[in-house]
Amino acid sequence: MKLIQFILIPLLALVVIVYFARFRSRLLDRLIVLAFGILGIIMVFVPDWANVLAHSVSVGRGADLIMYLGLIGLTFLCLALYSKLREIEVKLTKLARTEALEHARLPEQNGG
């Protein structure tokens, strides 16, 4: 085994373990994370498989294919997080409006 394999395999396993320990998610999300974790560990153990897969989709090297897929995954993650952020902003705006209406006071009358 190469040094990088001793580094990457525990890191991939740690990411999957932390995900399962810290985040509550749907079953489908958990299965996807588990599948990517297992696939990542397999690609680290047998890097030639990544090259074979890359060549089958007309990409030069397995590392390039993994980088391309990683960039697509990162873009998807950014869009999903942006969508959640917008959803939270809308909820916060509604909450602030409701709170303002509940605690609104009439202006005091200066009578004479």
Rosetta blueprint (number, residue, H / E / L):
1 M L
2 K L
3 L H
4 I H
5 Q H
6 F H
7 I H
8 L H
9 I H
10 P H
11 L H
12 L H
13 A H
14 L H
15 V H
16 V H
17 I H
18 V H
19 Y H
20 F H
21 A H
22 R H
23 F L
24 R L
25 S L
26 R L
27 L H
28 L H
29 D H
30 R H
31 L H
32 I H
33 V H
34 L H
35 A H
36 F H
37 G H
38 I H
39 L H
40 G H
41 I H
42 I H
43 M H
44 V H
45 F H
46 V L
47 P H
48 D H
49 W H
50 A H
51 N H
52 V H
53 L H
54 A H
55 H H
56 S H
57 V L
58 S L
59 V L
60 G L
61 R L
62 G H
63 A H
64 D H
65 L H
66 I H
67 M H
68 Y H
69 L H
70 G H
71 L H
72 I H
73 G H
74 L H
75 T H
76 F H
77 L H
78 C H
79 L H
80 A H
81 L H
82 Y H
83 S H
84 K H
85 L H
86 R H
87 E H
88 I H
89 E H
90 V H
91 K H
92 L H
93 T H
94 K H
95 L H
96 A H
97 R H
98 T H
99 E H
100 A H
101 L H
102 E H
103 H L
104 A L
105 R L
106 L L
107 P L
108 E L
109 Q L
110 N L
111 G L
112 G L
